[in-house]
Amino acid sequence: MNYQAILNFKEGRTMKKICALGLAVSLAFLITMPVCFAANYDFKEMTPEIEQAMKNRQTRYQLLQSLKQEGDVGENNTGYVTNLKDNSKATALAADENRDRRIIYEALAKQNALGNTGLLEVQRAFAEVQSEKAGAGDMIQASSGDWKKKS
């Protein structure tokens, strides 16, 4: 075999490896793409109702975090806050927070044209995000319905 033939043979094997790697990466991307994009919802129109709900949530954020740390409220598995103790302040805060979350969830489902199951899809996605964002010691509800302290 001459030098040129050896070089062509090695280049051919390298190209086959690059093509195989590219194909594998492309397949992996195509398989995971729907999962990645499933939770990427955005507002097509920022309505006054959505803006107000977001401002309300921002205003009560510190109090909500405090009540979470005290174990009075927790993040449930449907994307809402649950009052875990007999605390009137926590009850009122949970109702207000859940009302604003519902406004946001419904708008996202509608604006992203998610259909009949859209609201449930958005709620599940946000429940997962809230569970992940919860601080150590916060109460979170597993998909099984069991409550636990996040470690």
Order of alpha helices (4+ residues) and beta strands (2+ residues): alpha-alpha-beta-beta-alpha-alpha-beta-beta
